[in-house]
Amino acid sequence: MVTESIEPLSATFHALGDTTRRGMLELLARKGECTAGELGHPFRIAQPTASRHIRVLESAGLVSRRVDGRVHRFRLQVDPMNAAEDWLARHKKFWVASFAALEQYLREQTENDSA
């Protein structure tokens, strides 16, 4: 499980690494707000299991909780996903440029070998 000391981006990727948690986020994206029971129902998981998944999502900042009497309602928070997307975009740009440079180098080596 995610602990409080994990760096935010690592917590986001950890939370997104589980199919059930990604499904919960998709449900929140569609519905806007859900109770814990509503989040766990499509996955046919026990309430304690759903709660553990929700805690991981909360620790990563991907969901927020609003308490309405005895009912806990959860809402999607997109800032951590935006940070993950930015990180991926930066690294993708680096690797695309690196592979393009490698391709050019290999092409030049092949031409030199042919000459």
C-alpha positions in Angstrom: 0.0 0.0 0.0 1.0 3.6 -0.5 2.4 5.3 2.6 2.4 9.0 3.3 6.1 9.3 2.6 5.9 8.3 -1.0 6.7 11.1 -3.5 3.4 12.4 -5.2 4.2 11.2 -8.7 5.2 7.8 -7.5 2.0 7.6 -5.5 0.0 8.5 -8.6 1.6 5.9 -10.8 1.2 3.3 -8.0 -2.5 4.1 -7.7 -2.9 4.0 -11.5 -1.1 0.6 -11.7 -4.2 -1.3 -10.5 -7.1 -2.2 -12.8 -9.7 -1.8 -10.1 -8.5 1.7 -9.1 -8.4 2.8 -12.7 -12.0 1.5 -13.0 -13.0 3.5 -10.0 -11.5 6.6 -11.5 -13.3 6.0 -14.7 -16.6 5.6 -12.8 -15.9 8.9 -11.0 -15.1 10.6 -14.3 -18.5 9.5 -15.7 -20.7 10.0 -12.6 -18.9 13.0 -11.0 -19.4 11.7 -7.4 -19.9 8.3 -5.9 -20.2 6.6 -2.5 -17.7 3.9 -1.5 -20.4 1.3 -2.2 -21.0 2.6 -5.6 -17.3 2.6 -6.3 -16.9 -1.0 -5.2 -20.1 -2.5 -6.7 -19.0 -2.9 -10.4 -16.0 -4.9 -9.3 -17.9 -7.2 -6.9 -15.4 -6.7 -4.1 -16.0 -6.6 -0.4 -16.4 -3.2 1.3 -13.0 -3.5 3.1 -11.3 -4.2 -0.2 -13.0 -1.2 -1.8 -12.0 1.0 1.1 -8.3 0.0 0.8 -8.4 0.9 -2.9 -10.1 4.2 -2.1 -7.4 5.0 0.5 -4.7 4.4 -2.1 -6.5 6.8 -4.4 -6.9 9.4 -1.6 -3.2 9.1 -0.6 -2.3 9.8 -4.2 -4.6 12.8 -4.3 -6.6 11.3 -7.1 -9.9 11.4 -5.1 -11.3 13.7 -2.5 -13.8 12.7 0.2 -16.9 14.7 1.3 -18.7 13.4 4.4 -22.5 13.8 4.3 -23.7 12.4 7.7 -22.7 8.7 7.6 -22.2 8.7 3.8 -18.8 9.3 2.3 -18.9 10.7 -1.2 -15.8 10.7 -3.5 -14.9 13.0 -6.3 -12.2 12.7 -8.9 -9.2 15.1 -8.6 -7.3 15.5 -11.9 -4.2 17.5 -10.8 -2.1 14.4 -10.0 -3.0 12.9 -13.4 -2.1 16.1 -15.1 1.3 16.0 -13.3 1.8 12.4 -14.5 0.8 13.3 -18.0 3.3 16.2 -18.0 6.1 13.9 -16.8 5.2 11.3 -19.5 5.2 14.0 -22.2 8.6 15.3 -21.2 10.1 11.8 -21.2 8.4 10.9 -24.5 9.9 14.0 -26.1 13.3 13.0 -24.9 13.0 9.4 -26.1 11.5 10.4 -29.5 14.4 12.7 -30.1 16.9 10.1 -28.9 15.5 7.4 -31.2 15.4 9.9 -34.1 19.1 10.7 -33.6 19.9 7.0 -33.3 18.0 6.3 -36.5 19.9 9.0 -38.3 23.2 7.7 -37.0 22.4 4.2 -38.1 21.4 5.4 -41.5 24.7 7.3 -41.9 26.7 4.2 -40.8 24.9 2.1 -43.3 25.6 4.6 -46.1 29.3 4.8 -45.0 29.5 1.0 -45.0 27.9 0.8 -48.5 30.4 3.4 -49.9 
